[in-house]
Amino acid sequence: EAQVTQNPRYLITVTGKKLTVTCSQNMNHEYMSWYRQDPGLGLRQIYYSMNVEVTDKGDVPEGYKVSRKEKRNFPLILESPSPNQTSLYFCASRRQGTGGGAKNIQYFGAGTRLSVL
Amino acid sequence: KQEVTQIPAALSVPEGENLVLNCSFTDSAIYNLQWFRQDPGKGLTSLLLIQSSQREQTSGRLNASLDKSSGRSTLYIAASQPGDSATYLCAAYNFNKFYFGSGTKLNVKP
């Protein structure tokens, strides 16, 4: 079954305590991405990766880090979390390349709800 | 920077009605536009993807259209059912980035 798996699903932490949210996909997709979803603001892209060792900033990268050492994994790292990073986070993946249709749709994980106190 | 807007923010209709959800974007240089459904506490599920060269896509009771020149896409839902109640989001893809609207929350009353 095609899946994007995020862990943990829920996380409560305190300001300044480093944390990592993991993301893994089993579809051999080149493109992976992290989003945050906040009420009234929709989903905003944090970082994306076009392939292994290739990452780039989205619209709201401040305070976040990512790495892409393997094709299937794309962890999101918060080195020093702050309360304004309390949000619902989604990881997604898609096949990268030209052409369209169902091959290029984005698949999403179930989300990670993060609270930073 | 691409801005994506969805109107209305919320919609409540009786079961059986046909309805249209709207999505507008400011930069017409998109590669594709995708519609998603999000249920409470869940991730996003892709509904339809329209390439920039296409005008519409259909899947069952859903039809999505794309007019790049006017910066608009619509999602048409025929014969709505209570199970269609969810938040619907559109996302424009250009220059390797995705830009989402804030969604339309749909409630279909039995």
Interface residues (C-beta under 8 A of the other chain):
Chain A: V4 S33 Y35 G40 L41 G42 L43 R44 Q45 Y48 M50 D56 G58 D59 F90 A92 G100 G101 A102 N104 I105 Q106 Y107 F108 G109 A110 G111
Chain B: K1 V4 N32 Q34 F36 G41 K42 G43 L44 T45 S46 L49 Q51 S53 Q54 L89 A91 N96 K97 F98 Y99 F100 G101 S102 G103
